[in-house]
């Protein structure tokens, strides 16, 4: 009898041990499955997720938390994954905490990128630059995906710092490594645009849209470029497509409103600009666009007040000073207009529109200074006929017929068929 009891106890114990082992194995298997799922979410190749913020961090973080509950050890790999997941989720404090654990055994390209993103979030751009440089080196040594992300990050930082050549070089190298990624071509286009190579810039953005017809950033950039080239209909179509793809993009609605302004369609411009203001209340460009709209509606005093209100808190914005100067000039307040143009030039001495505006405002008051300003404007912008037209008018006022003929002729080279220039030239013969 005792043997039977003992045998039964041994069998029950063995079954219990087997159940414990089975549960332990199941627990370990489930934990490993969660870790694998997190790795998959955070291991997308560059072409699928060019930036760390493109990774599926929400799912990864849920899997990592589940793996922890099942006993996963926080080794370097787990800590690194957590730092990325927290970063993408916008939790910089938790990302920094996980990063401390992840970098303890040594830096990787990815931990450098996380550190750079945290530094940017805290406004420490020099620190971010250093981390990105190290990430580029580490990634190049390993030949991994994060080398590409580091190049992209380096280009973005250069664009933010208005270092267009450095940005172009980073994106050009990246386009060589990843020729079929739309985001790369789009950014390369921005760098080329900043360098003044507009034809190449438009080609790069067009290539981005060929690769990804739903890339909203590229549609916005395409709209801007077409607008700058005077292609009003193409610009309007690009911004309209951007708002169709992303109804919550303030910059897309702003572009749509400005394109409508260019076409003289004030009925469409107003709701688009108002929508941009709703979506991007901190946008300086959207605030200035309200002044543009008022000016187009002929409400010049209101436009001037709108510009003044914006500039009160944005004294650094040279373009805003030019807009204010233009509307003040239109209302006949030439002294105040000249002051606004000078404010613009203090902030950006290379702004041709400010030199032209200043020259126009000074005509009849200080013709010598006006001539200097207009000549500088004509030199800075080789396509704009207006500085030359103003110089021609200035020459006419002083009785310099030869100088006037020369200036009108040069203006016609920039604006063939201009009826104003042709009429003045005919009168001077």
SULQUIRA-V329939 format. One record per pair of residues at least 24 apart in sequence whose C-alpha atoms are under 8 Angstrom apart, sorted by the first residue. I is the first residue (numbers start at 1). J is the second residue. Records with the same first field share a line. If there is no record, write none. Layout:
I=J + J
This chain:
27=70
28=70
30=67 + 70
31=66 + 67 + 68 + 70 + 71 + 72
32=67
34=63 + 64 + 66 + 67
35=63 + 64 + 67
37=63
38=63 + 64 + 81
39=81
42=81 + 84 + 85
45=145
46=145 + 146 + 148 + 149
47=178 + 180 + 181
50=148 + 149 + 152 + 183
51=149 + 152 + 153
52=84 + 88 + 149
53=87 + 88
54=88
55=88
57=84 + 85 + 86 + 88 + 89
58=85 + 89
60=85
61=85 + 86
75=101 + 102
76=101 + 102 + 103 + 104 + 105
77=102
78=102
80=110 + 111
83=111 + 114
84=114
87=114 + 117 + 118
92=118 + 121
108=135 + 138
109=134 + 135 + 136 + 137 + 138 + 139 + 146 + 147 + 150
110=135 + 146
113=146 + 150
125=157
129=154 + 157
148=174 + 177
152=184
156=187
159=191
162=194
164=191 + 192 + 194 + 195
165=191 + 195
167=191
168=192
180=211
181=208 + 211
182=207 + 208 + 209 + 210 + 211 + 212 + 215
183=208 + 215 + 218
184=208
186=217 + 218 + 221
190=221
198=225
214=245
216=242 + 245 + 246
217=242
220=251 + 252 + 255
223=255
224=255
227=259
232=259 + 262 + 263
233=259
235=259
236=260
248=279
249=276 + 279
250=275 + 276 + 277 + 278 + 279 + 280
251=276 + 280
252=276
254=286 + 289
258=289
261=293 + 296
266=293 + 296 + 297
269=293
284=310
288=320
295=327
300=327 + 330 + 331
301=331
303=327
304=328
316=347
317=344 + 347
318=343 + 344 + 345 + 347 + 348
319=344
320=344
322=353 + 354 + 357
325=357
326=357
329=361
334=361 + 362
335=361
337=361
338=362
350=380
351=377 + 380
352=376 + 377 + 378 + 380 + 381
353=377
356=386 + 387
359=390
360=390
363=394
367=394
382=414
383=414
384=414
385=410 + 411 + 412 + 414 + 415
386=411
389=421
401=428
